[in-house]
Amino acid sequence: MPVLPAAVPAGWVTQALPGVNLDQGQLTAFMVASMTTVVAPALKWLQDRQQHERLVSDGRAEPVRPPQQK
């Protein structure tokens, strides 16, 4: 539910910066910008992960294993 993470910064701005009054349109634009900022890197990571999985299944890359705990 990406709307909730987008609402958090908007709520923080209205509480942390007194005197800042955002109308409904400005608040919506701020939430869209916040959501884009959060979702874009996540989608890029997912795309890269899927590409790596495809390369591993084709035998063109080695699987990545987490470092061993001692």
DSSP file (Angstrom, degrees, kcal/mol; ACC not computed):
  #  RESIDUE AA STRUCTURE BP1 BP2  ACC     N-H-->O    O-->H-N    N-H-->O    O-->H-N    TCO  KAPPA ALPHA  PHI   PSI    X-CA   Y-CA   Z-CA
    1    1 A M    >         0   0    0      0, 0.0     3,-0.8     0, 0.0     0, 0.0   0.000 360.0 360.0 360.0  87.3    0.0    0.0    0.0
    2    2 A P  T 3>  +     0   0    0      0, 0.0     4,-1.3     0, 0.0     5,-0.1   0.608 360.0  75.3 -72.4 -10.7    2.3    2.8   -1.2
    3    3 A V  H 3> S+     0   0    0      2,-0.2     4,-1.6     1,-0.2     5,-0.1   0.897  91.5  54.8 -68.3 -38.1   -0.2    5.6   -0.4
    4    4 A L  H <> S+     0   0    0     -3,-0.8     4,-1.4     1,-0.2     3,-0.4   0.942 107.3  47.3 -63.6 -49.1    0.5    5.3    3.4
    5    5 A P  H  4 S+     0   0    0      0, 0.0    -1,-0.2     0, 0.0    -2,-0.2   0.844 112.0  52.8 -61.1 -29.0    4.3    5.8    3.0
    6    6 A A  H  X S+     0   0    0     -4,-1.3     4,-0.9     1,-0.2    -2,-0.2   0.817 106.7  52.4 -73.0 -29.1    3.6    8.8    0.7
    7    7 A A  H  X S+     0   0    0     -4,-1.6     4,-2.6    -3,-0.4     5,-0.2   0.771  95.9  70.0 -76.9 -25.7    1.3   10.3    3.3
    8    8 A V  H  X S+     0   0    0     -4,-1.4     4,-2.4     1,-0.2    -1,-0.2   0.947 100.8  42.6 -61.5 -52.1    3.9   10.1    6.1
    9    9 A P  H  > S+     0   0    0      0, 0.0     4,-2.5     0, 0.0    -1,-0.2   0.892 114.0  53.3 -62.9 -35.3    6.2   12.8    4.7
   10   10 A A  H  X S+     0   0    0     -4,-0.9     4,-1.8     1,-0.2    -2,-0.2   0.919 111.1  45.8 -64.2 -42.0    3.3   15.0    3.9
   11   11 A G  H  X S+     0   0    0     -4,-2.6     4,-1.5     1,-0.2    -1,-0.2   0.878 111.3  53.2 -65.9 -37.8    2.0   14.8    7.4
   12   12 A W  H  X S+     0   0    0     -4,-2.4     4,-3.4    -5,-0.2     5,-0.3   0.913 107.2  51.5 -63.8 -42.7    5.4   15.4    8.8
   13   13 A V  H  X S+     0   0    0     -4,-2.5     4,-1.9     1,-0.2    -1,-0.2   0.918 109.3  49.6 -61.4 -43.7    5.8   18.6    6.8
   14   14 A T  H  < S+     0   0    0     -4,-1.8    -1,-0.2     1,-0.2    -2,-0.2   0.818 119.7  37.4 -68.1 -28.5    2.5   20.0    8.0
   15   15 A Q  H  < S+     0   0    0     -4,-1.5    -2,-0.2    -5,-0.1    -1,-0.2   0.850 119.3  44.8 -88.7 -37.4    3.4   19.3   11.6
   16   16 A A  H  < S+     0   0    0     -4,-3.4    -3,-0.2     1,-0.2    -2,-0.2   0.756 110.6  53.6 -82.2 -25.0    7.1   20.1   11.6
   17   17 A L  S >< S-     0   0    0     -4,-1.9     3,-1.7    -5,-0.3    -1,-0.2  -0.798  78.2-155.2-114.8  90.4    6.9   23.4    9.6
   18   18 A P  T 3  S+     0   0    0      0, 0.0     3,-0.1     0, 0.0    -3,-0.1  -0.332  79.3  32.4 -63.6 144.1    4.4   25.7   11.3
   19   19 A G  T 3  S+     0   0    0      1,-0.3     2,-0.8    -5,-0.2    -5,-0.1   0.293  85.0 121.3  92.4 -10.1    2.9   28.2    8.9
   20   20 A V    <   -     0   0    0     -3,-1.7     2,-0.6    -7,-0.2    -1,-0.3  -0.784  40.4-175.7 -87.9 114.6    3.1   25.9    5.9
   21   21 A N        -     0   0    0     -2,-0.8     2,-0.5    -3,-0.1    -7,-0.0  -0.946   4.1-168.7-115.0 115.8   -0.5   25.5    4.7
   22   22 A L        -     0   0    0     -2,-0.6     2,-0.0     4,-0.0    -2,-0.0  -0.895  11.9-144.4-104.8 126.1   -0.9   23.0    1.8
   23   23 A D     >  -     0   0    0     -2,-0.5     4,-2.7     1,-0.1     5,-0.2  -0.261  38.4 -90.9 -77.6 177.6   -4.2   23.0    0.0
   24   24 A Q  H  > S+     0   0    0      1,-0.2     4,-2.3     2,-0.2     5,-0.2   0.875 126.4  49.4 -61.1 -39.3   -5.7   19.7   -1.2
   25   25 A G  H  > S+     0   0    0      2,-0.2     4,-2.3     1,-0.2    -1,-0.2   0.907 112.8  46.4 -66.5 -42.2   -4.0   20.0   -4.7
   26   26 A Q  H  > S+     0   0    0      2,-0.2     4,-2.4     1,-0.2    -2,-0.2   0.895 112.5  50.7 -67.0 -39.6   -0.6   20.8   -3.2
   27   27 A L  H  X S+     0   0    0     -4,-2.7     4,-2.4     2,-0.2    -2,-0.2   0.910 110.8  48.9 -64.0 -42.2   -0.9   17.9   -0.7
   28   28 A T  H  X S+     0   0    0     -4,-2.3     4,-2.3    -5,-0.2    -2,-0.2   0.919 111.7  48.9 -63.4 -43.6   -1.8   15.5   -3.4
   29   29 A A  H  X S+     0   0    0     -4,-2.3     4,-2.3     1,-0.2    -2,-0.2   0.898 111.4  50.1 -62.9 -40.2    1.1   16.6   -5.6
   30   30 A F  H  X S+     0   0    0     -4,-2.4     4,-2.4     2,-0.2    -1,-0.2   0.899 110.5  49.5 -64.9 -40.7    3.4   16.3   -2.6
   31   31 A M  H  X S+     0   0    0     -4,-2.4     4,-2.7     2,-0.2    -2,-0.2   0.892 110.6  50.1 -66.1 -39.3    2.1   12.7   -1.9
   32   32 A V  H  X S+     0   0    0     -4,-2.3     4,-2.5     2,-0.2    -2,-0.2   0.917 111.8  47.9 -65.0 -42.7    2.6   11.7   -5.5
   33   33 A A  H  X S+     0   0    0     -4,-2.3     4,-2.1     2,-0.2    -2,-0.2   0.910 113.2  48.4 -63.9 -41.3    6.2   13.1   -5.5
   34   34 A S  H  X S+     0   0    0     -4,-2.4     4,-1.7     2,-0.2    -2,-0.2   0.920 111.9  49.0 -63.8 -43.5    6.8   11.2   -2.2
   35   35 A M  H  X S+     0   0    0     -4,-2.7     4,-3.0     1,-0.2     5,-0.3   0.903 110.7  50.4 -64.6 -40.7    5.4    8.0   -3.6
   36   36 A T  H  X S+     0   0    0     -4,-2.5     4,-2.1     1,-0.2    -1,-0.2   0.897 108.5  53.0 -62.9 -40.2    7.4    8.3   -6.8
   37   37 A T  H  < S+     0   0    0     -4,-2.1    -1,-0.2     1,-0.2    -2,-0.2   0.848 116.7  38.6 -63.4 -34.6   10.6    8.8   -4.7
   38   38 A V  H  X S+     0   0    0     -4,-1.7     4,-0.9    -5,-0.1    -2,-0.2   0.883 119.3  43.7 -83.4 -41.6    9.9    5.6   -2.7
   39   39 A V  H  X S+     0   0    0     -4,-3.0     4,-2.6    -5,-0.2     5,-0.2   0.856 101.5  65.5 -78.6 -36.1    8.5    3.4   -5.4
   40   40 A A  H  X S+     0   0    0     -4,-2.1     4,-2.1    -5,-0.3    -1,-0.2   0.920 104.5  43.4 -58.1 -49.3   11.0    4.1   -8.2
   41   41 A P  H  > S+     0   0    0      0, 0.0     4,-2.4     0, 0.0    -1,-0.2   0.876 113.2  53.5 -65.0 -33.7   14.1    2.6   -6.5
   42   42 A A  H  X S+     0   0    0     -4,-0.9     4,-2.3     2,-0.2    -2,-0.2   0.914 109.9  46.9 -65.8 -41.4   12.1   -0.4   -5.3
   43   43 A L  H  X S+     0   0    0     -4,-2.6     4,-2.4     2,-0.2    -1,-0.2   0.878 111.2  52.0 -67.4 -36.7   11.0   -1.1   -8.9
   44   44 A K  H  X S+     0   0    0     -4,-2.1     4,-2.5    -5,-0.2    -2,-0.2   0.919 110.0  48.9 -64.0 -43.4   14.6   -0.7  -10.1
   45   45 A W  H  X S+     0   0    0     -4,-2.4     4,-2.6     1,-0.2    -2,-0.2   0.926 111.5  49.7 -61.2 -44.3   15.8   -3.2   -7.5
   46   46 A L  H  X S+     0   0    0     -4,-2.3     4,-2.5     2,-0.2    -2,-0.2   0.911 110.6  49.8 -62.1 -42.8   13.1   -5.7   -8.5
   47   47 A Q  H  X S+     0   0    0     -4,-2.4     4,-2.2     1,-0.2    -1,-0.2   0.931 112.7  46.6 -61.5 -46.0   13.9   -5.4  -12.2
   48   48 A D  H  X S+     0   0    0     -4,-2.5     4,-2.3     1,-0.2    -2,-0.2   0.893 111.9  51.3 -63.9 -39.4   17.7   -5.9  -11.5
   49   49 A R  H  X S+     0   0    0     -4,-2.6     4,-2.5     2,-0.2    -2,-0.2   0.917 110.2  48.6 -64.2 -43.2   16.9   -8.9   -9.2
   50   50 A Q  H  X S+     0   0    0     -4,-2.5     4,-2.2     2,-0.2    -1,-0.2   0.890 110.5  51.4 -64.8 -38.7   14.7  -10.5  -11.9
   51   51 A Q  H  X S+     0   0    0     -4,-2.2     4,-2.4     2,-0.2    -2,-0.2   0.916 110.2  49.4 -63.5 -42.0   17.4  -10.0  -14.5
   52   52 A H  H  X S+     0   0    0     -4,-2.3     4,-2.5     1,-0.2    -2,-0.2   0.928 110.0  50.7 -62.7 -44.5   19.9  -11.6  -12.2
   53   53 A E  H  X S+     0   0    0     -4,-2.5     4,-2.4     1,-0.2    -1,-0.2   0.892 110.3  50.4 -60.4 -39.2   17.6  -14.6  -11.6
   54   54 A R  H  X S+     0   0    0     -4,-2.2     4,-1.7     2,-0.2    -1,-0.2   0.918 110.3  49.1 -65.6 -42.7   17.1  -15.0  -15.4
   55   55 A L  H  <>S+     0   0    0     -4,-2.4     5,-2.5     2,-0.2     6,-0.8   0.886 111.3  50.1 -64.4 -38.1   20.9  -14.9  -16.0
   56   56 A V  H ><5S+     0   0    0     -4,-2.5     3,-1.1     4,-0.2    -2,-0.2   0.925 110.0  49.7 -64.6 -44.1   21.4  -17.5  -13.2
   57   57 A S  H 3<5S+     0   0    0     -4,-2.4    -1,-0.2     1,-0.3    -2,-0.2   0.811 110.8  50.4 -67.2 -27.5   18.7  -19.8  -14.7
   58   58 A D  T 3<5S-     0   0    0     -4,-1.7    -1,-0.3    -5,-0.2    -2,-0.2   0.524 115.6-117.5 -83.6  -5.9   20.4  -19.4  -18.1
   59   59 A G  T < 5S+     0   0    0     -3,-1.1    -3,-0.2    -4,-0.5    -2,-0.1   0.651  85.7 113.7  80.1  15.7   23.8  -20.4  -16.6
   60   60 A R  S   <S+     0   0    0     -5,-2.5     2,-0.3    -6,-0.2    -4,-0.2   0.409  75.2  35.3-100.0   1.3   25.3  -17.0  -17.5
   61   61 A A  S    S-     0   0    0     -6,-0.8    -2,-0.2    -5,-0.1    -1,-0.1  -0.990  79.6-115.6-150.0 154.0   25.8  -15.8  -13.9
   62   62 A E        -     0   0    0     -2,-0.3    -6,-0.1     1,-0.1     2,-0.1  -0.668  39.7-103.5 -88.2 144.6   26.6  -17.3  -10.5
   63   63 A P        -     0   0    0      0, 0.0     2,-0.5     0, 0.0    -1,-0.1  -0.382  33.3-122.8 -64.3 145.5   24.1  -17.3   -7.7
   64   64 A V        -     0   0    0     -2,-0.1    -3,-0.0    -3,-0.0     0, 0.0  -0.808  29.1-167.2 -92.4 125.8   24.7  -14.7   -5.1
   65   65 A R        -     0   0    0     -2,-0.5     3,-0.1     3,-0.0     0, 0.0  -0.897  24.0-112.0-113.5 142.6   25.0  -16.2   -1.6
   66   66 A P        -     0   0    0      0, 0.0     3,-0.1     0, 0.0    -1,-0.0  -0.363  47.1 -89.0 -66.9 152.6   25.0  -14.2    1.6
   67   67 A P        -     0   0    0      0, 0.0     2,-0.2     0, 0.0     0, 0.0  -0.312  48.8-104.0 -61.9 145.8   28.2  -14.2    3.6
   68   68 A Q        -     0   0    0     -3,-0.1     2,-0.3     1,-0.1    -3,-0.0  -0.501  30.0-127.5 -73.7 136.0   28.6  -17.0    6.1
   69   69 A Q              0   0    0     -2,-0.2    -1,-0.1     1,-0.1     0, 0.0  -0.621 360.0 360.0 -79.4 140.5   28.1  -16.2    9.7
   70   70 A K              0   0    0     -2,-0.3    -1,-0.1     0, 0.0    -2,-0.0   0.411 360.0 360.0-103.8 360.0   30.9  -17.2   12.1
